[in-house]
């Protein structure tokens, strides 16, 4: 599947799958979560993962700089 080529139904199923996987929620129960809540929570999760990645990158660069000394 290429980006932008998914049907709306497939996109919703993929979002439900991601939401269930990330937050350890039974997919059948997650189906009752309002779409706006799901989008908000996935957005928050994305921001947290971005911050973690940036922090890890900073620490890696810092350690590499210390090794050169």
C-alpha positions as CSV (number, residue, x, y, z in Angstrom):
1,X,0.0,0.0,0.0
2,X,1.4,3.4,-1.0
3,X,0.8,6.5,1.1
4,X,-2.4,8.3,0.1
5,X,-3.7,5.2,-1.8
6,X,-5.6,3.6,1.1
7,X,-9.4,3.6,1.1
8,X,-11.1,5.5,4.0
9,X,-12.2,2.2,5.5
10,X,-8.6,0.8,5.4
11,X,-7.2,4.0,6.9
12,X,-9.7,3.8,9.8
13,X,-8.8,0.1,10.4
14,X,-5.1,1.0,10.4
15,X,-5.7,3.8,12.9
16,X,-7.7,1.5,15.1
17,X,-4.9,-1.1,14.9
18,X,-2.3,1.4,15.8
19,X,-4.3,2.9,18.6
20,X,-5.0,-0.6,20.0
21,X,-1.4,-1.7,19.8
22,X,0.1,1.5,21.3
23,X,-2.3,1.8,24.2
24,X,-2.8,-1.9,24.8
25,X,-6.5,-1.7,24.2
26,X,-8.7,-4.6,22.9
27,X,-9.6,-3.6,19.3
28,X,-13.2,-4.5,19.9
29,X,-13.4,-2.1,22.9
30,X,-11.3,0.5,21.0
31,X,-14.0,0.6,18.3
32,X,-16.2,2.5,20.8
33,X,-13.6,5.3,21.3
34,X,-14.6,8.5,19.6
35,X,-12.6,9.2,16.5
36,X,-11.5,12.6,17.9
37,X,-10.1,11.0,21.1
38,X,-8.3,8.4,19.0
39,X,-6.7,11.1,16.8
40,X,-5.8,13.2,19.8
41,X,-4.2,10.3,21.7
42,X,-2.2,9.2,18.6
43,X,-1.1,12.8,18.1
44,X,0.1,13.0,21.7
45,X,1.9,9.6,21.3
46,X,3.6,10.9,18.2
47,X,4.9,14.0,20.0
48,X,6.2,12.0,22.9
49,X,8.0,9.6,20.5
50,X,9.5,12.5,18.6
51,X,10.8,14.0,21.9
52,X,12.3,10.7,22.9
53,X,14.0,10.3,19.6
54,X,15.4,13.9,19.8
55,X,16.7,13.3,23.3
56,X,18.3,10.0,22.3
57,X,19.9,11.7,19.3
58,X,21.3,14.4,21.6
59,X,22.7,11.8,24.0
60,X,24.3,9.8,21.2
61,X,26.0,12.9,19.8
62,X,27.2,13.9,23.3
63,X,28.7,10.4,23.9
64,X,30.3,10.4,20.5
65,X,31.8,13.8,21.3
66,X,33.2,12.5,24.6
67,X,34.8,9.5,22.9
68,X,36.8,11.8,20.6
69,X,38.5,13.5,23.5
